[in-house]
Amino acid sequence: MPQSSAIYGISRIRCHEKDLLGRDRLQRMIEGSGPDALRQLLDVGYGGMPDATLLDAERMVANEVDAAYTLAREVSFAPTLTDVFLMKADVHNLKLLLKLRLTQGKEAPALMQGGVYDPGVLKHMVETTDYRGLPDIFRGALDALEQSFAGGVDPARISTALDGAYVQYAYDTKDPFVVGYFKARADFDNVLILLRMRAMHGDAQGLRAALLPAGEIPHSRLAAALEAPIEGVGRLIATGSAREGILRAFEALGKGEGLHVLERERDNYLIRKCAGAKFDNESIAPVIGYVLAREQEALCVRLVLTAKRNGLLESVITERLRELYG
């Protein structure tokens, strides 16, 4: 259960931060064999599966992330803010469930655990088209989608609408850390949307419809960059706190790297932003930072173990590896 003491909550988080894998251990995992990498995890009790094999990697990672979500709920002294980050799972689940219903799919959706709402509750909401249990901004977005589908189903619009509602929900908290985080994330994601729209030869109207609520980069700048020469796009749009990361990504893109480089720069920028606030003992930032640290760590562990299991080169791992919380 959430509690009211910031000192207690942050002290608990400080204790668990010591269990994060860290850069040195991750590097040893990269340099070793698959069994060696797994042994590194088993030695520290990662995932709570002492008899795990490489085939159990996903379950190990999921266990560790689930434990971080549980801890955050237990120690949070500002649950409404913690819930903003946990709702990522709920948004994912709503997208899957709604698309499955509209396409009349029969497969079992890969629903995420750890959200604010039980996946079964969300499934019932989607099946009955009754979204009254959700925050107003999500209910409004879903009701609007349901009405629009009366004239024909467009599953592609589901992600756009729900992602936009999620970002605006975060902005509406007015919390400086939460808003700053989501504005930076929206800037990177809007640049990704711009680049994908350019690749599809989309127009300004289609771009504006696909963009998330603006962070520090105005939509007008992104629209102006739609037809600009690619070598000048980075300088044209990069502004605000994420400017340097966006410019680095465009430099790498100019050397032939794929869009994954922008995703990597986004994730690295955001984890550095969280790490910079880890010693703020008067805000919820350390609690949220720990959750995001475990998520970023999980992404790296998945990458390393998958690469080892499939015999991929070390260079493939390092190219896609993210920074850790430090």
Secondary structure as GFF3:
##gff-version 3
##sequence-region A 1 326
A	DSSP	alpha_helix	6	17	.	.	.	ID=ss1
A	DSSP	alpha_helix	22	31	.	.	.	ID=ss2
A	DSSP	alpha_helix	34	43	.	.	.	ID=ss3
A	DSSP	three_ten_helix	46	48	.	.	.	ID=ss4
A	DSSP	three_ten_helix	54	56	.	.	.	ID=ss5
A	DSSP	alpha_helix	57	75	.	.	.	ID=ss6
A	DSSP	alpha_helix	79	103	.	.	.	ID=ss7
A	DSSP	alpha_helix	119	128	.	.	.	ID=ss8
A	DSSP	alpha_helix	136	148	.	.	.	ID=ss9
A	DSSP	three_ten_helix	149	151	.	.	.	ID=ss10
A	DSSP	alpha_helix	156	171	.	.	.	ID=ss11
A	DSSP	alpha_helix	176	199	.	.	.	ID=ss12
A	DSSP	alpha_helix	204	210	.	.	.	ID=ss13
A	DSSP	alpha_helix	219	224	.	.	.	ID=ss14
A	DSSP	alpha_helix	230	237	.	.	.	ID=ss15
A	DSSP	alpha_helix	243	254	.	.	.	ID=ss16
A	DSSP	alpha_helix	260	275	.	.	.	ID=ss17
A	DSSP	alpha_helix	285	309	.	.	.	ID=ss18
A	DSSP	alpha_helix	314	320	.	.	.	ID=ss19
###
